[in-house]
Amino acid sequence: MPTAVITGASAGLGRALATALAERGWNLVLDARRADRLLRLADELGRTTRLHAVPGDVGDPEHRRRLAEAAAGFGGLDLLVNNASTLGPSPLPPLAELGADQLTAILHTNVVAPLALIQLTLPALAATGGTVVNVSSDAAVAHYPGWGGYGCAKAALDHLSATLATENAENPRLRWYSFDPGDMRTEMHQAAFPGEDISDRPEPESVLPALLRLIDERPPSGRYTSTAPELAASVGEPAVAR
Ligand SMILES: NC(=O)c1ccc[n+]([C@@H]2O[C@H](COP(=O)([O-])OP(=O)(O)OC[C@H]3O[C@@H](n4cnc5c(N)ncnc54)[C@H](OP(=O)(O)O)[C@@H]3O)[C@@H](O)[C@H]2O)c1
């Protein structure tokens, strides 16, 4: 069975993807900072698949080492999903008021940590011709007041994905994706709109057909949105298995 590392897997999009891959029997390495919620999910998914839940912060080098080690324990790595992310302060401040320490923290979680995890796992991914999905946002390419810190971090993450694709072109089996899921009804989205009703936003599960199609069909490396024509699945049509 293939193996995936998914960061930020205890809630939102990460949880939805982990659940879908568990149903397919994938070996999973999952993380999140809050151990209780992660371990509850691990109990649930562990009934159907082999799984390591590794509580910790992606920003911590020792934690990242444990994630890579857990993946190695499965004998190989086919998929890394850098999904864990921070929005920064809530409510979202204008850039004129974003502290240097706050911006540094955003960049550390959203850019430095994903690259460091890629560096640690690249030998294993190269061996299988695996896939890296860096979860992006439309804030990487559009400019919304208050979203500058998070948006510039996601733009940097997009840049890393595209550069990694060119730097590793000698291994054409590898795939490097930036994936923009669009608005989802999650904790992070609520933090961006504190006190507002976000019940009109779609559930993270609605993004799964597009994300699974990316993982299954492995189109050329690049930046994809969940509504990209290449990823459009008609209603009820299952994504094609790899
Ligand atoms: N929701 C949206 O509308 C939206 C739109 C565009 C893009 N995105 C992107 O989609 C991805 C998933 O977002 P989401 O809305 O699904 O988030 P979410 O529901 O808030 O879930 C975030 C997950 O990441 C974990 N996490 C957060 N910081 C972490 C860290 N430093 N180390 C390890 N785990 C961490 C959280 O658990 P703990 O808190 O316990 O660590 C949780 O499991 C993110 O990359 C986000 O930028 C979201």
The ligand as an ORCA input file, in Angstrom:
! r2SCAN-3c Opt
* xyz 0 1
  N     -10.282     27.097      5.192
  C     -10.134     27.823      4.104
  O     -11.055     28.555      3.695
  C      -8.853     27.752      3.320
  C      -8.783     28.455      2.110
  C      -7.626     28.390      1.353
  C      -6.556     27.633      1.797
  N      -6.647     26.968      2.981
  C      -5.500     26.156      3.381
  O      -5.945     24.830      3.593
  C      -5.107     24.190      4.574
  C      -5.967     23.540      5.642
  O      -6.704     24.556      6.285
  P      -8.028     24.231      7.106
  O      -8.914     25.388      6.905
  O      -8.482     22.865      6.799
  O      -7.459     24.332      8.594
  P      -8.103     23.857     10.000
  O      -9.427     23.234      9.831
  O      -7.960     25.010     10.942
  O      -7.105     22.676     10.443
  C      -5.756     22.936     10.596
  C      -5.057     21.650     10.973
  O      -3.646     21.898     11.055
  C      -3.186     21.637     12.395
  N      -2.095     22.592     12.629
  C      -2.157     23.930     12.657
  N      -0.934     24.448     12.876
  C      -0.084     23.401     12.976
  C       1.303     23.287     13.215
  N       2.083     24.376     13.409
  N       1.876     22.057     13.263
  C       1.113     20.953     13.074
  N      -0.228     21.000     12.840
  C      -0.805     22.214     12.804
  C      -4.427     21.800     13.266
  O      -4.375     21.106     14.490
  P      -3.713     21.803     15.791
  O      -4.317     23.161     15.899
  O      -4.036     20.885     16.906
  O      -2.242     21.864     15.502
  C      -5.461     21.143     12.343
  O      -5.315     19.735     12.377
  C      -4.161     25.270      5.089
  O      -2.910     25.166      4.438
  C      -4.847     26.557      4.695
  O      -3.927     27.617      4.538
  C      -7.769     27.003      3.750
*
